[in-house]
Amino acid sequence: MRVEELTAKILDKNPNMDRYMLALAVAKRCDELLNGATSKLNIDPKSVKAADLALMEIAEGLVVFKGFTNAGE
């Protein structure tokens, strides 16, 4: 899926999240991945950029950042 499609999917699922919050969430997860965290997707992390992998994980709902979704309500 393209970055624009993933972004739209995430923002549609999370109406309280804006693009700025999404960028912060992607950056946080990207940092985690670059520092050795294991990917939650069945994709070789060496074949995909860390930022794209983070965006895919968030789009699939595998990674949730507290305060950005309606999950805690």
C-alpha positions as CSV (number, residue, x, y, z in Angstrom):
1,M,0.0,0.0,0.0
2,R,1.2,3.5,-0.7
3,V,2.1,5.9,2.1
4,E,-0.9,8.2,1.2
5,E,-3.3,5.2,1.4
6,L,-1.8,4.1,4.8
7,T,-2.0,7.6,6.2
8,A,-5.7,8.0,5.0
9,K,-6.5,4.6,6.5
10,I,-5.0,5.5,9.9
11,L,-6.7,8.9,10.0
12,D,-10.1,7.5,9.0
13,K,-9.9,4.9,11.8
14,N,-8.8,7.5,14.4
15,P,-10.8,10.7,14.0
16,N,-9.1,12.3,17.1
17,M,-5.6,12.0,15.4
18,D,-4.3,14.5,13.0
19,R,-1.3,14.3,10.7
20,Y,1.0,15.9,13.3
21,M,0.1,13.3,15.9
22,L,0.6,10.6,13.3
23,A,4.0,11.9,12.4
24,L,5.0,11.8,16.1
25,A,3.7,8.2,16.4
26,V,5.6,7.1,13.3
27,A,8.8,8.8,14.5
28,K,8.5,7.1,17.9
29,R,7.9,3.6,16.4
30,C,10.7,4.2,13.8
31,D,13.1,5.0,16.7
32,E,12.1,1.8,18.4
33,L,12.6,-0.2,15.3
34,L,16.0,1.3,14.6
35,N,17.0,0.6,18.2
36,G,16.3,-3.1,17.9
37,A,12.6,-3.6,18.4
38,T,11.1,-6.5,16.5
39,S,8.7,-5.8,13.8
40,K,5.1,-7.0,14.4
41,L,4.6,-7.6,10.7
42,N,5.8,-10.6,8.8
43,I,8.1,-8.5,6.6
44,D,11.9,-8.5,6.4
45,P,12.8,-5.2,8.1
46,K,15.9,-4.9,5.9
47,S,13.7,-4.8,2.7
48,V,11.6,-1.8,3.9
49,K,12.5,1.5,5.4
50,A,11.9,1.8,9.1
51,A,9.4,4.7,8.7
52,D,7.4,2.8,6.1
53,L,7.4,-0.3,8.4
54,A,6.2,1.8,11.4
55,L,3.4,3.3,9.3
56,M,2.3,-0.1,8.1
57,E,2.3,-1.4,11.7
58,I,0.2,1.5,12.9
59,A,-2.2,1.2,9.9
60,E,-2.8,-2.5,10.8
61,G,-3.5,-1.6,14.4
62,L,-0.5,-3.7,15.7
63,V,1.0,-0.6,17.4
64,V,-1.1,1.8,19.4
65,F,0.2,4.9,21.0
66,K,-1.6,5.9,24.2
67,G,-3.5,9.2,23.8
68,F,-3.9,9.1,20.0
69,T,-6.9,6.7,19.6
70,N,-10.3,6.1,21.1
71,A,-9.1,2.8,22.5
72,G,-8.8,4.2,26.0
73,E,-12.2,5.7,26.2
